[in-house]
Amino acid sequence: MNLHHLRAFLAVAEELHFGRAAERLHMAQPPLTRTVKQLERDLGAQLFTRTTRSVRLTAAGEALIGPARDVLEGCRVARGAVLAAGQGQTGLVRLGFAGPSSHLLVGDLSRLVRQRRPGIDLRLRSTTYANDALRSVIEGDLDLAIARWSVRPPEIAQRIVAEEHYVLAVPEEHPLADRETVSIAECRGEPFVALPADPGSTVRETFIRAAYDAGFSPDIVQVASDSWTLMALVGAGVGLTFTLDTAVANVPRERIRVVRLAEEFEPSYARLAWRRHEESPALREVLRASEEALPTPAHLVDADIP
């Protein structure tokens, strides 16, 4: 029994006439008759009662109608699913990101993908640092990541989606809270809260290097794994923190003041990263949507940034 047999059977069952069924199938009547007889032999049951004047379904034929339709419908759905996946209309894309600094970017991209390609499952995963995210992309555990890094692995393709700037977050009652700008050198002796020491933490690396350049080793009194906790510690008066303006913008800031830094630090760049030469149609559709949802800032389009 195959799909050809089932289509022939249903045509005769619905028309109850071999001639009309043959016309519907665009074939001659004798081959249609042979096809139905082959199906009957395969099933070991008579499906039709035939006379010179009429064709009627037997009980076995009646029983076959529902399953035959289900099989053909399943085949149609399967073909449609394969076609949709090949065109990028459906599929799974896993996106990793780190902390509140990426929340608006992730939200904007997710919203547009849902609007343009509702069949794509854009699954979000919070990662901690760039190294973890990039490793997951390279190994295939993630398809995309929004991350910041100093050195890009050769297996990764990328596009800048945001420019970010370093700032200082201080408790509202701190003497520096009312200043418009503060230099790192003025923070000598101040208690700091910071992200953990990790090769992928560009924020912490920049902070430590800036403090050393200013002639001191920072007094890190507490470590927190994310910006939400850091801001809670700053608000509680535990210490200051060196962070990104995008991170501060996306967390509660009760009892916190944000002060610009006097030093002209190189900006940080949030980048969308994916495996080089990736062939997934769904990923290509998400990348296409990202160009609208997360465009590269105009002044960076032609910039030579590693």
N, C-alpha and C positions, 0 to 999 in steps of 0.2 A: 504494500500500500504506500502510495506517495502522494504528493500534492496534486499532481495531474489527475490521479484517480479520484481524489476528493472533489476537485473542481468539476469534473465530469459528473460525478454522482449528484452534487448539489444542483447543477444545472437541470438535470433530468427530474430530480425531486421537486424542484420549484416550478418547472414548466409542465411536468407530467406528460411530456410529449418529446420523443427522441428527435423529431425533425426540428422543432423550435429550439430545443436545447443545443443541437448541433449548430444551428444558425447563430445562436447567442455566443457560442464558443469559437465561431469562425472555422468550423471544420466539417468534414462530410459525416453523414450519419453512420455508415458502416464502421469507421474507426471509433466513433463514440460508443457504439454498441459493444465492440470488442473490449474497449476500456472498462465499461461497466461490468462485463462478464469476468474480466481479469480480477476486478475488485471483489466480486462475489466469490470467486474461487479462492482468493487469498483469505477472505474472512470466513469462508465455509458456510455462507448463509445467502439465501436469495433476498435481494433488496427490493425488487419490483415484481409485481404480477403483471404480465403483459398479455394483451389480447390484440386482435387485429384492429380493435376500435378504441382501446384505452390502455393507459399505464397507471398502475396504482402502487403505492408504497406498501410493503409488507411491514409487519411489526419490527423486524430487524432494520428495515430501511428507516422507519420512523425513529428508531433508537439512535441511528447514526447521524441524523441531521444536526443535532446540537453539538456533539463532539467534532464533527467535520467543520462546522462553522467556527468553533473555538480554535481548531488547529490553523485554519486559514487566517483567522484574525490575529493569532499569535505570530504567524509568519509575517503578516503585514506590519505589526507593531515592531517586530525584530528588525525588519528591513528599514523602517522609519528611524529606529533608534540608532542603527549603524550610520545611516545617512546624516542624521542630526549631529552625531558625535564627530563624523568626518568634516562637517561644516562648522564645527565649533559652537553649535547651538546648545549642546549639553556636555557635561563632563565635570570632573573634580579638579579644582585648583586650590592648593594649600598655601596660605600666605602667612609668613611669620613677621612679627614686629616686636619692638621693645619699648615698653614704657609709655607714659602719657604724651611724650613729644611726637609720637606717631599716630595718636588717636584720630585727629582730624583727617589726616591723610588716608588712613584705613577706612574711616567712615565715608569719605567722599568717593573713594573707589568702589566700596561695597555697594553704595547706593546706585551708582551708575551701572554697575554690572547687573544688579537686580532689575533695573529698568530696561536695559538693552538685551540682556541674555538671561532671562529668568530660569532657563534650564541649566545654567552653570552653577554648581555648588561651590561658592567661594568660601572655603573653610578657614577660619582665622585661628592662629596659634600665637600666644604670647611667648616670646623668647627673651632671654636676658641680655645677651651681648652680641655684637656683630659676629664674633668668631663662631659662636654657636649657630647663629642663623645661617651664615655662609657655609659652614660645614654641612648643615642639614640640606641646604639647596644642592650642594655638590653631590652629596650622597643620595639624593632623591627623596628624602623625607619631607622636604618642602619644595614647592615649585617657584615661589616668589618670596622675597623678603624685603622689608624696608629697614635699612641699617646704615650705620656710619662706620667708616674704616679709614685707615691710613694707607694700607696696601691692598690692592684688589687681586685676588687669586686669578690666574689666567683662565680658569674654567668658567669664570663668571662674566656675564654681560651686564651692563648697568646703565642707568640714566638718572641724573640728578633731578629730584622732585621738590626739594625745598632747601633754602639757605637759612641757617640758624646762627644765632650769635650768643656768645657767653655773657652771663650776668652773675651777679652776686645776690643771693637771697639771705636776708638778715631778719632777726626778730624785730618786731615793731618798736620795742622799747630800747633797742640798741643805739648807741651814740651815732652809728653810721647810717641809721635808718632814714634820716632826713637829708642825706647827701644826694646830689644828682649823680655824681660819679665818685668812684673809689678806686684807688690803685691797689694792686696786690701787695705792694710793699707796706701799705698802711694796715694790712691784716696780720702782720707779724705778731705772734703771741696770742692771737684769737683762737678759740676752740672751733673746730670744723667738724661737720658731719659729712660723710662722703660715701660714694658707691664703693663696693669691694674692689680690691686690687685684682684686676683681670686684664689679660692682654687685649681683650676686645673692648675695654671701656675707654673710649677716646676722651670722654669728659674728664675722667679721673686722671688720665695720662697728661692731658693738657694742663690741668690744675697743678699737679705735682711739678711739672716742668716749669710752669710760671712762677711758682713759689721758690723753686731753686734759683731761677734767674733773678728773682728779687732778693736773694741772699738769705733765705731761711728755709727750714724744713717745717712743713705745716703740722700743727698739732691736731691730729684727727682723733677726736674723743669717742666717736661712735660711727659704725658702719651700717648702712642700710642697703638692701638689695634693689630698691626701686625708688623712683622720685616721689611717689605718694608718701612713703615713710620718711624720706628725707625732709619733705616740707612739713610733715607733722612734728618732726624733731626740731626744725627751725622755729616753728610756731610756738613750741613749748620752751624755747629759750635755751636749748641744749648747745646750739652752735650755729655758725654760718655755713652756707654751702655754695659751691661754685657749680653752676648748672647752665642749661640752655634756656633761652627765652621761650622756646616752644614747649618745654617741659613745664615751666612755671605757669604758662598760659592755660594749661589743661588740668590743673589740680586746684583744690581749694586753697585759698591764700589768706585765711583768717590769721591775724596777728603776724603777718609777714610783710616785709617791704622788699621790693626788687630794685636794685641799684645797678646802674650801668658801670662797666669797668673802664678805667681811664686808658688802659693798654689797648692797643689796636691788634687784637688777636685775629688770626686768620679765621674766617667763618667755618662753621661745621656744615657739612652737606649731607642731608638725608637722601639716600639713593634707593631706587628700586632695582633689585638684583635678581637675575634668573640664570639658569644654566645656558651657557653658550651653545648654539646649534640645537636648542630644544625644538622638537617637532610637534608637540601637542597642539591640536587645533583650538582646544578650550583655552590654553594658556595664551595663544596668539590673540584670541578675542579679548582676553582680560588685558593684555598689554596694549591692544588697540584702544580699549576703553580708558586705560591709564593715561594715555596721551591727552585725553580731554579732561579727565577728572583731576589728574596730577601733572599738569604741564610743567616742563622745565622753565624756571624763571627766565624771562626774556633776555636779561643781561648776561645769562650764563649759557645761552644756546650755543654760541660759538666760542665759549671760553675754553682755554686749554688747561683743564683741571684733571689731574691724575685720578 
